[in-house]
Amino acid sequence: LLSLAIGTTLIVVVNFRGAEFETVTCAIIGFVAYYFLSAVFYWLNVICYDVWQNFCRSKGNVQHLTQRKQFMYYSLYGWGLPALMTVITIGLQYSNLPLKLKSGIGYSHCWLKTHDWSAMIYFYGPCLLLIIFNIIIFFLTIKKVYKIRNEMNTLAGTKDSRRKLRSQTKNIWLFFRLFTVMGIGWLLEIIGYIVGNNSDYTIIFQITDVYNAAQGLIIFAILVLKKKVLLLIKKRLFKSNDTSIVDTTS
């Protein structure tokens, strides 16, 4: 979410003030935005893989990895691959390649060229592949969840195992809602890029703009407006009020 916020903010700045930046500043902003927006998809991929392995891999394959080492590998993937992509994109942008094969970041605009297939090669294509991969992994995970649930119903699983399955299932659906919100927005973005400026598809751009504008509120609703979170907030607020009343009376 932090990567999404940083990347989106930089794109907004570019769209509003792109022509006012010097070439070097423009390129820096563009490549930083490229890095963070790419990281969004790789971290979604990490989350999806982590959820999948908790259900679909045997315990013996994953227990030898400590949480710290696992997080290190995830970070290397989630931050390292976007960094590698960014370095490659920078190198190709300032190489002797034909202009049509370059990303265009920092050249005529601070962001990717969208009037040819450069954006698909450098950004939308890899992101689309990650989205498709995540969808496949998600459905494999759901299939495994229902299989485990049926086995537990047949074998009368223990109370602890049922509670653990219920907790993990909640995490899966939370990720699914978050992934759906972010994935739909980017799929609309990719579709809008593919159809180009064709006036017959104006409705797609309108839907994309409205959806992207509301995306923050939707994510807030998914992560915060839950019964458990609201109860914790209410408890914290009333606890603070009770403490202030005690301090005042004393």
Backbone bond lengths (Angstrom), bond angles and torsions (degrees), N, CA, C in turn:
res aa  C-N    CA-C-N  psi(-1)  N-CA   C-N-CA  omega(-1)  CA-C   N-CA-C  phi
1 L - - - 1.463 - - 1.530 110.82 -
2 L 1.353 115.89 -36.88 1.464 119.54 177.59 1.525 110.19 -63.89
3 S 1.331 116.50 -43.68 1.468 120.52 178.16 1.520 110.83 -61.36
4 L 1.333 116.04 -41.94 1.462 120.87 179.10 1.519 110.57 -62.37
5 A 1.344 116.14 -42.92 1.466 120.35 -179.28 1.527 111.21 -64.24
6 I 1.344 116.72 -45.55 1.470 120.39 -179.14 1.526 110.78 -65.44
7 G 1.332 116.19 -48.80 1.463 120.18 -178.55 1.510 112.81 -61.66
8 T 1.337 116.64 -45.19 1.464 120.79 -179.28 1.520 111.34 -65.63
9 T 1.333 116.41 -40.42 1.469 120.37 178.69 1.524 111.07 -60.44
10 L 1.328 116.43 -43.67 1.467 120.20 179.62 1.529 111.59 -64.92
11 I 1.340 116.96 -37.83 1.467 120.20 177.90 1.524 110.61 -65.35
12 V 1.332 116.18 -39.87 1.474 120.01 177.37 1.521 110.30 -62.39
13 V 1.348 116.43 -43.85 1.468 120.94 178.27 1.523 110.45 -60.97
14 V 1.327 116.12 -42.96 1.473 120.83 179.29 1.520 111.07 -61.71
15 N 1.322 117.03 -44.38 1.468 120.94 -177.64 1.524 112.54 -66.05
16 F 1.331 115.78 -32.93 1.458 118.61 -177.80 1.523 113.07 -88.19
17 R 1.343 116.29 -31.52 1.459 118.39 -173.26 1.527 113.03 -131.26
18 G 1.340 117.04 17.98 1.470 121.07 -174.82 1.511 113.89 -53.80
19 A 1.316 117.76 -41.16 1.471 121.35 -175.46 1.523 112.09 -71.25
20 E 1.335 117.54 -16.15 1.462 121.12 -176.34 1.525 112.67 -87.50
21 F 1.313 118.25 -11.50 1.459 121.40 -177.33 1.522 111.56 -86.52
22 E 1.323 115.13 147.63 1.457 120.15 171.56 1.527 108.90 -71.20
23 T 1.320 116.40 162.94 1.467 121.25 -174.39 1.526 112.29 -57.83
24 V 1.344 116.47 -45.81 1.468 120.45 -178.15 1.522 110.61 -65.01
25 T 1.337 116.55 -47.01 1.466 121.20 179.16 1.520 110.76 -60.81
26 C 1.314 115.36 -42.48 1.460 121.97 179.34 1.532 110.62 -59.71
27 A 1.323 116.51 -45.08 1.468 121.24 -179.55 1.526 111.09 -65.24
28 I 1.332 116.69 -42.65 1.471 120.73 179.96 1.524 110.49 -60.63
29 I 1.334 116.57 -48.22 1.467 120.89 179.36 1.524 110.47 -60.32
30 G 1.323 116.70 -43.91 1.459 121.21 -178.81 1.516 113.07 -62.69
31 F 1.327 116.98 -45.32 1.465 120.07 -178.33 1.529 112.03 -72.71
32 V 1.329 117.57 -33.73 1.474 120.21 175.19 1.526 110.05 -65.13
33 A 1.332 116.70 -43.50 1.470 120.92 176.70 1.526 110.28 -61.69
34 Y 1.327 116.55 -41.74 1.469 121.82 178.75 1.526 110.53 -59.98
35 Y 1.332 116.21 -42.98 1.462 120.67 -179.31 1.526 111.50 -63.09
36 F 1.324 116.96 -50.54 1.464 119.96 -175.27 1.524 112.27 -69.82
37 L 1.321 117.95 -37.53 1.462 119.85 178.38 1.531 110.97 -69.21
38 S 1.326 117.15 -34.15 1.471 119.99 174.33 1.526 110.23 -66.44
39 A 1.339 116.46 -39.28 1.467 120.95 -179.76 1.525 111.74 -61.68
40 V 1.336 117.58 -31.47 1.468 121.24 178.09 1.524 110.06 -54.85
41 F 1.320 117.09 -47.65 1.461 121.48 -175.51 1.524 111.81 -72.75
42 Y 1.324 116.87 -34.99 1.458 118.96 178.99 1.524 111.45 -70.79
43 W 1.342 117.05 -34.49 1.460 118.96 177.61 1.524 111.66 -74.26
44 L 1.327 117.72 -33.23 1.465 119.73 171.78 1.526 109.89 -61.66
45 N 1.320 115.69 -38.09 1.456 121.33 177.10 1.524 110.90 -64.37
46 V 1.332 116.85 -40.29 1.463 122.11 177.48 1.529 110.55 -61.51
47 I 1.335 116.36 -47.25 1.465 120.81 -179.57 1.521 110.59 -61.60
48 C 1.322 115.60 -43.87 1.463 120.95 -179.73 1.531 110.69 -62.05
49 Y 1.321 116.31 -44.24 1.464 120.84 179.22 1.523 110.96 -64.52
50 D 1.327 117.27 -40.86 1.462 121.50 -179.03 1.525 110.84 -63.83
51 V 1.327 116.54 -43.10 1.467 120.92 177.36 1.526 109.97 -62.11
52 W 1.334 116.15 -43.19 1.467 121.00 -179.28 1.520 111.90 -63.13
53 Q 1.335 117.39 -45.23 1.455 119.76 -175.28 1.520 111.72 -68.92
54 N 1.342 117.73 -27.44 1.461 120.42 177.61 1.525 111.79 -64.62
55 F 1.319 116.42 -26.52 1.455 120.74 -178.39 1.522 113.34 -104.05
56 C 1.311 116.38 -39.33 1.466 120.26 -164.87 1.518 114.90 -101.77
57 R 1.310 118.02 -10.48 1.462 118.93 179.05 1.513 109.48 -105.73
58 S 1.318 115.75 146.77 1.459 119.83 179.91 1.513 110.09 -68.56
59 K 1.312 115.89 150.11 1.466 120.57 -176.05 1.518 112.36 -58.81
60 G 1.344 116.59 -34.96 1.461 119.63 -177.40 1.505 113.44 -63.10
61 N 1.316 117.36 -26.21 1.464 120.97 -177.18 1.515 112.86 -79.61
62 V 1.341 117.57 -22.09 1.455 119.47 -172.54 1.525 113.69 -116.06
63 Q 1.360 117.85 -14.99 1.449 119.18 -174.85 1.522 112.37 -69.98
64 H 1.346 117.17 -26.08 1.459 119.08 -177.28 1.526 111.79 -70.79
65 L 1.334 117.77 -13.49 1.460 121.44 178.11 1.520 110.02 -93.47
66 T 1.326 116.40 120.74 1.456 119.48 175.14 1.525 109.07 -72.34
67 Q 1.332 115.46 161.16 1.462 119.24 179.82 1.525 110.94 -60.38
68 R 1.319 116.30 -37.94 1.463 119.90 -179.33 1.524 111.02 -64.64
69 K 1.344 116.23 -45.08 1.465 119.69 -179.71 1.525 110.69 -67.50
70 Q 1.328 116.12 -38.39 1.459 119.92 178.89 1.525 110.76 -63.61
71 F 1.339 115.90 -42.91 1.463 120.16 177.81 1.525 111.07 -63.55
72 M 1.332 116.48 -35.54 1.464 120.67 178.55 1.535 110.11 -63.79
73 Y 1.336 116.36 -43.24 1.466 120.30 178.06 1.526 110.95 -65.26
74 Y 1.319 115.63 -42.14 1.465 119.57 178.57 1.526 110.77 -62.05
75 S 1.332 116.43 -42.91 1.466 120.84 -179.77 1.523 110.84 -65.35
76 L 1.335 115.26 -38.97 1.466 119.53 178.40 1.524 110.46 -61.62
77 Y 1.330 115.70 -38.38 1.464 120.46 178.77 1.527 110.93 -76.02
78 G 1.341 116.22 -49.12 1.466 120.67 -174.06 1.517 114.57 -68.70
79 W 1.344 116.60 -33.05 1.467 120.38 178.64 1.529 112.22 -103.22
80 G 1.354 115.46 -32.18 1.462 119.48 -174.66 1.520 114.38 -72.24
81 L 1.340 117.38 -45.46 1.465 119.61 -179.20 1.531 112.77 -65.17
82 P 1.346 119.01 -43.13 1.471 117.93 173.94 1.524 112.22 -59.49
83 A 1.355 116.14 -36.82 1.468 119.41 177.88 1.525 110.54 -64.59
84 L 1.338 116.59 -41.91 1.466 120.70 178.16 1.528 110.84 -63.41
85 M 1.341 116.22 -43.68 1.464 120.30 177.55 1.523 111.45 -60.67
86 T 1.337 115.23 -40.48 1.468 119.77 -179.68 1.521 111.01 -65.31
87 V 1.338 116.44 -43.64 1.470 120.75 178.84 1.529 110.25 -61.80
88 I 1.339 116.86 -44.18 1.471 120.73 178.69 1.524 110.78 -62.53
89 T 1.339 116.12 -43.20 1.468 120.65 179.90 1.523 111.28 -63.08
90 I 1.337 116.40 -41.28 1.472 120.35 177.67 1.526 110.17 -63.76
91 G 1.345 115.57 -45.95 1.462 119.54 -179.62 1.521 112.69 -60.07
92 L 1.333 116.55 -43.09 1.466 120.51 179.79 1.523 111.74 -70.14
93 Q 1.337 116.24 -33.64 1.464 119.73 -179.80 1.529 111.20 -63.50
94 Y 1.332 116.25 -35.79 1.467 119.80 -177.55 1.534 112.15 -104.82
95 S 1.334 115.51 22.76 1.467 120.67 176.62 1.529 110.14 -96.60
96 N 1.311 116.09 -171.00 1.469 121.50 179.87 1.529 113.25 -92.75
97 L 1.316 116.28 15.32 1.462 119.94 177.76 1.528 110.66 -62.86
98 P 1.338 117.22 153.19 1.471 119.08 173.43 1.526 110.37 -59.23
99 L 1.304 116.98 148.55 1.464 122.19 -175.92 1.524 112.22 -56.80
100 K 1.338 116.95 -35.25 1.466 120.35 -176.96 1.532 112.56 -68.20
101 L 1.345 117.11 -16.20 1.462 121.16 179.23 1.522 112.51 -98.94
102 K 1.326 117.24 2.32 1.461 121.59 179.77 1.521 110.55 -97.10
103 S 1.335 115.54 159.42 1.469 120.30 -178.44 1.524 112.45 -69.52
104 G 1.322 116.55 -32.05 1.465 120.62 -179.38 1.509 114.08 88.40
105 I 1.345 117.81 -2.17 1.465 120.82 -179.82 1.524 109.89 -66.38
106 G 1.328 116.33 124.41 1.452 121.66 179.31 1.509 114.49 80.40
107 Y 1.324 116.96 5.25 1.469 119.72 -179.46 1.530 110.47 -95.87
108 S 1.308 116.48 -76.59 1.467 119.79 176.90 1.516 111.53 -103.68
109 H 1.326 115.50 -12.25 1.460 121.52 -178.92 1.519 107.27 -152.32
110 C 1.328 116.10 162.28 1.467 119.14 -178.26 1.526 112.77 -79.75
111 W 1.312 117.55 -11.76 1.461 121.20 -177.73 1.520 109.60 -119.92
112 L 1.324 116.06 -177.29 1.461 122.01 -177.74 1.523 112.40 -62.02
113 K 1.328 115.23 150.13 1.464 119.52 172.66 1.530 108.57 -70.40
114 T 1.318 116.16 132.03 1.465 119.57 -179.88 1.527 112.58 -115.69
115 H 1.348 116.76 3.43 1.464 119.25 -179.97 1.530 112.01 -91.80
116 D 1.349 117.16 -4.73 1.463 120.51 173.72 1.533 107.87 -135.64
117 W 1.333 117.02 -162.43 1.462 120.41 -174.85 1.525 113.39 -90.99
118 S 1.321 117.88 9.98 1.468 120.64 -179.27 1.524 111.84 -60.97
119 A 1.332 116.51 -43.94 1.466 120.38 -178.75 1.525 111.38 -63.19
120 M 1.333 116.89 -34.88 1.467 120.61 177.93 1.521 110.85 -67.29
121 I 1.322 116.82 -40.00 1.465 121.09 -178.88 1.522 111.38 -67.95
122 Y 1.320 116.52 -45.03 1.465 120.63 -171.57 1.527 114.22 -90.48
123 F 1.318 118.44 -25.78 1.463 118.95 -173.59 1.526 113.55 -134.53
124 Y 1.322 117.49 -63.23 1.459 120.19 -173.13 1.528 112.54 -62.77
125 G 1.333 117.61 -37.78 1.461 121.17 179.69 1.522 112.67 -61.30
126 P 1.359 118.00 -56.94 1.465 119.71 177.50 1.526 113.16 -57.95
127 C 1.339 116.69 -39.33 1.469 120.04 179.72 1.520 111.21 -65.60
128 L 1.322 116.76 -39.46 1.464 121.01 178.65 1.528 110.68 -64.05
129 L 1.318 117.28 -40.34 1.466 121.11 177.67 1.525 110.99 -62.94
130 L 1.337 117.04 -40.92 1.462 120.92 178.38 1.521 111.29 -66.14
131 I 1.326 117.13 -39.19 1.467 120.96 177.98 1.530 110.18 -62.35
132 I 1.332 116.77 -45.51 1.469 121.24 179.50 1.528 110.28 -62.89
133 F 1.336 116.48 -42.80 1.464 120.98 178.72 1.524 110.65 -61.39
134 N 1.325 117.08 -43.35 1.462 121.03 179.66 1.521 111.79 -63.43
135 I 1.321 116.96 -39.12 1.467 120.87 178.75 1.528 110.26 -63.16
136 I 1.337 116.80 -43.43 1.469 121.10 178.95 1.526 110.59 -62.08
137 I 1.344 116.03 -47.63 1.464 120.96 -179.84 1.524 110.69 -61.74
138 F 1.331 117.00 -39.43 1.460 120.53 -179.07 1.528 110.76 -62.60
139 F 1.316 117.47 -45.87 1.466 120.25 -178.68 1.529 111.40 -67.91
140 L 1.325 118.02 -33.65 1.461 120.75 174.30 1.527 110.65 -64.25
141 T 1.340 115.88 -38.65 1.462 120.79 178.86 1.519 111.03 -66.25
142 I 1.326 117.08 -45.74 1.464 121.29 179.24 1.527 110.50 -60.79
143 K 1.325 116.11 -41.06 1.467 120.83 177.76 1.527 110.64 -59.52
144 K 1.343 115.91 -42.02 1.461 120.86 179.25 1.522 111.23 -67.86
145 V 1.320 117.32 -38.96 1.467 121.61 179.48 1.522 110.49 -59.64
146 Y 1.321 116.74 -48.08 1.465 120.32 -179.28 1.527 111.45 -66.44
147 K 1.330 116.57 -32.53 1.457 119.99 176.88 1.526 110.51 -65.87
148 I 1.342 116.26 -45.22 1.465 120.85 178.62 1.522 110.44 -63.78
149 R 1.331 116.47 -41.65 1.467 120.64 -179.69 1.525 110.86 -62.16
150 N 1.321 116.90 -42.80 1.468 120.40 179.01 1.524 111.33 -65.18
151 E 1.345 116.15 -38.89 1.462 119.86 178.18 1.521 110.90 -64.91
152 M 1.328 116.90 -39.69 1.461 120.66 179.97 1.522 110.93 -67.91
153 N 1.331 116.44 -37.03 1.465 119.82 177.47 1.524 110.88 -66.23
154 T 1.336 115.60 -35.74 1.465 120.20 -179.21 1.522 111.50 -73.79
155 L 1.351 115.63 -42.15 1.460 120.65 -175.06 1.520 113.39 -95.61
156 A 1.341 116.72 1.87 1.474 121.48 -179.30 1.523 110.22 56.85
157 G 1.322 116.09 68.33 1.459 121.73 -178.57 1.517 112.81 -61.50
158 T 1.336 116.53 160.22 1.457 121.29 -178.26 1.524 111.06 -68.62
159 K 1.330 114.82 163.92 1.462 120.35 -179.17 1.524 111.00 -63.75
160 D 1.351 116.89 -40.42 1.466 120.89 -179.71 1.526 111.57 -65.02
161 S 1.318 116.65 -41.62 1.465 119.68 -179.72 1.517 111.16 -66.33
162 R 1.337 116.59 -35.59 1.465 120.02 177.59 1.525 110.83 -67.84
163 R 1.334 115.63 -40.50 1.464 119.98 179.08 1.525 110.52 -65.02
164 K 1.328 116.63 -40.80 1.463 120.74 178.75 1.524 110.99 -64.43
165 L 1.334 116.38 -42.63 1.463 120.42 178.83 1.518 110.79 -63.41
166 R 1.348 116.28 -40.82 1.463 120.73 179.63 1.522 110.69 -63.87
167 S 1.344 116.98 -41.71 1.462 121.23 179.38 1.526 111.24 -65.33
168 Q 1.334 116.72 -44.09 1.464 120.42 179.86 1.525 111.55 -66.87
169 T 1.326 116.17 -35.13 1.465 119.89 178.08 1.524 110.76 -65.02
170 K 1.339 116.67 -38.96 1.472 120.48 176.93 1.524 110.57 -61.36
171 N 1.340 115.89 -41.34 1.468 119.64 178.54 1.526 111.42 -63.44
172 I 1.331 115.92 -37.73 1.466 120.05 178.89 1.515 110.55 -62.95
173 W 1.327 117.12 -46.49 1.464 119.90 -177.59 1.523 111.78 -70.32
174 L 1.348 116.43 -30.88 1.462 119.35 174.84 1.519 109.80 -64.31
175 F 1.337 116.38 -46.77 1.461 120.00 177.70 1.521 110.89 -62.10
176 F 1.338 116.50 -40.85 1.463 120.06 -179.10 1.523 110.79 -61.16
177 R 1.335 117.47 -43.33 1.465 120.32 179.49 1.521 110.72 -64.63
178 L 1.346 115.63 -42.86 1.466 119.77 179.61 1.524 110.62 -65.25
179 F 1.319 116.61 -44.81 1.464 121.03 179.42 1.523 111.12 -63.62
180 T 1.337 116.35 -39.71 1.465 120.28 179.79 1.521 110.93 -62.70
181 V 1.339 115.91 -45.60 1.467 120.30 -179.67 1.523 110.71 -59.71
182 M 1.335 116.40 -48.38 1.459 120.01 -177.51 1.526 111.38 -75.27
183 G 1.338 116.55 -37.94 1.457 120.35 -178.50 1.514 113.14 -66.42
184 I 1.341 116.82 -41.47 1.466 120.45 179.49 1.526 110.43 -62.12
185 G 1.340 115.70 -42.75 1.466 119.54 179.41 1.515 111.94 -58.51
186 W 1.339 116.43 -44.76 1.464 119.68 -178.32 1.519 112.11 -75.24
187 L 1.327 117.65 -32.00 1.466 119.66 175.34 1.523 110.66 -64.02
188 L 1.335 116.28 -41.07 1.466 119.95 175.89 1.525 110.53 -63.07
189 E 1.340 115.39 -38.21 1.468 120.75 178.56 1.531 110.53 -63.09
190 I 1.328 115.90 -43.61 1.465 120.54 -179.93 1.523 111.01 -66.51
191 I 1.340 116.69 -42.29 1.469 120.61 178.07 1.525 110.15 -61.83
192 G 1.344 115.75 -42.99 1.461 120.05 177.58 1.517 111.98 -60.93
193 Y 1.338 116.17 -37.97 1.469 120.38 178.23 1.526 110.99 -66.57
194 I 1.339 116.94 -41.43 1.467 120.95 -177.62 1.526 111.87 -66.11
195 V 1.345 116.82 -42.58 1.475 119.26 -177.59 1.515 111.42 -76.44
196 G 1.355 117.45 -15.97 1.463 120.85 176.54 1.517 112.55 69.46
197 N 1.319 115.96 -147.82 1.470 121.67 -176.56 1.530 113.04 -92.42
198 N 1.310 116.56 22.99 1.463 121.03 179.70 1.525 109.88 -62.50
199 S 1.323 116.37 120.67 1.466 121.15 -176.83 1.523 112.29 -64.75
200 D 1.342 117.15 -19.95 1.465 120.39 179.35 1.526 111.62 -67.76
201 Y 1.333 116.36 -19.34 1.466 120.37 -176.94 1.530 111.70 -112.83
202 T 1.322 116.57 27.09 1.466 120.55 -179.63 1.520 111.66 -57.62
203 I 1.327 116.64 -34.46 1.460 121.41 -178.43 1.526 111.43 -59.87
204 I 1.348 116.67 -32.57 1.465 120.39 179.24 1.523 110.50 -63.97
205 F 1.346 116.43 -43.51 1.465 120.26 179.29 1.527 110.91 -65.71
206 Q 1.324 116.89 -37.89 1.460 120.76 179.44 1.528 110.90 -65.75
207 I 1.331 115.94 -44.12 1.469 120.14 178.20 1.525 110.29 -63.52
208 T 1.339 116.22 -43.07 1.464 120.65 179.82 1.517 111.47 -61.09
209 D 1.328 117.54 -44.41 1.466 121.65 -179.58 1.525 111.13 -63.16
210 V 1.331 116.48 -45.39 1.471 120.62 -179.88 1.527 110.01 -64.65
211 Y 1.320 116.63 -43.76 1.460 121.20 -178.28 1.529 111.08 -64.55
212 N 1.323 117.01 -44.83 1.465 120.34 179.21 1.522 111.60 -64.18
213 A 1.332 116.54 -36.25 1.464 120.41 178.49 1.526 111.21 -65.79
214 A 1.333 116.25 -33.60 1.468 120.55 -177.21 1.524 112.82 -92.41
215 Q 1.327 117.45 -4.47 1.458 121.05 -173.57 1.525 112.46 -60.50
216 G 1.320 117.17 -41.03 1.460 120.56 179.27 1.516 112.16 -60.36
217 L 1.331 117.06 -43.75 1.466 121.32 178.60 1.526 111.15 -64.95
218 I 1.331 116.43 -38.37 1.464 120.27 -179.75 1.527 110.49 -66.13
219 I 1.333 117.03 -44.49 1.465 120.95 178.37 1.526 110.31 -63.69
220 F 1.337 116.96 -40.57 1.465 121.33 176.80 1.525 110.26 -59.39
221 A 1.318 116.89 -43.70 1.463 121.15 -179.57 1.528 111.09 -64.14
222 I 1.336 116.70 -39.35 1.462 120.76 -178.41 1.526 111.51 -68.22
223 L 1.335 116.94 -43.28 1.461 121.25 -173.31 1.524 113.90 -87.83
224 V 1.331 117.28 -30.34 1.470 120.62 -172.49 1.521 112.83 -108.79
225 L 1.317 117.24 -44.57 1.465 120.07 -175.22 1.526 111.18 -79.83
226 K 1.326 114.85 60.05 1.457 121.92 175.04 1.522 108.17 -117.23
227 K 1.308 116.27 152.92 1.462 120.81 -175.00 1.527 111.70 -57.20
228 K 1.331 116.69 -44.86 1.459 120.69 -177.93 1.522 111.50 -64.26
229 V 1.337 116.76 -44.62 1.469 121.13 -179.22 1.522 110.72 -66.58
230 L 1.326 116.88 -43.14 1.464 120.83 -179.93 1.523 111.13 -63.27
231 L 1.330 117.11 -37.74 1.467 120.53 177.57 1.527 110.96 -65.86
232 L 1.341 116.74 -39.26 1.467 120.41 177.73 1.526 111.23 -65.39
233 I 1.339 116.33 -41.63 1.467 120.48 177.74 1.526 110.46 -62.96
234 K 1.330 115.48 -44.68 1.465 120.72 179.26 1.524 110.97 -61.63
235 K 1.334 115.80 -42.34 1.457 120.74 179.10 1.517 111.11 -63.74
236 R 1.346 116.49 -42.20 1.462 120.90 -179.92 1.528 111.20 -65.95
237 L 1.325 116.96 -41.19 1.466 121.06 -179.43 1.515 111.36 -65.65
238 F 1.329 116.58 -45.72 1.462 119.91 -179.41 1.518 111.20 -68.47
239 K 1.335 116.72 -32.71 1.457 120.63 176.81 1.521 110.54 -65.30
240 S 1.351 116.26 -40.95 1.465 121.14 178.21 1.521 110.72 -64.72
241 N 1.339 116.52 -40.79 1.464 120.81 179.22 1.517 111.15 -65.02
242 D 1.340 116.34 -41.85 1.461 120.28 179.33 1.521 111.04 -63.98
243 T 1.344 116.56 -39.40 1.465 121.19 179.61 1.519 111.09 -64.71
244 S 1.355 116.93 -42.27 1.459 120.89 -179.51 1.518 111.14 -66.73
245 I 1.343 116.95 -34.99 1.467 120.45 178.85 1.517 110.48 -66.97
246 V 1.353 116.03 -42.07 1.461 120.85 178.66 1.521 110.60 -62.98
247 D 1.347 116.97 -43.12 1.461 121.01 179.49 1.521 111.03 -62.71
248 T 1.331 116.82 -38.76 1.462 121.01 -178.51 1.522 111.32 -67.90
249 T 1.339 116.41 -44.35 1.465 120.29 -177.87 1.518 111.89 -70.26
250 S 1.341 116.13 -30.03 1.460 119.12 -179.78 1.524 111.33 -79.37
